[in-house]
Amino acid sequence: MTSIRPIAAGFQEGETVVLARGTYQGTEGVFLHLREDPAWADIQESAGVIRSHPVAWLDHSARTAAL
């Protein structure tokens, strides 16, 4: 089960986020957790693909804000 607890920059495990910067700008995914280096986070993208991205590139998804 996913816990709902604040992590970094106001992101929570299970929250929908969007890549606001970088090569994959506009990609939505689910925030999973920070990496060992807290400047990086694992995001589950569409089709279940898990990738690491810099936390500085993440933003809250408009879909999450609408909930």
Buried (B, 14 or more C-beta within 10 A) or exposed (E): EEEEEEBBEEBBBBBBBBBBEEEBEEBBBBBBEBBEEEEBBBBBBEEEEEEEBBBEBBBBBEEBEEE
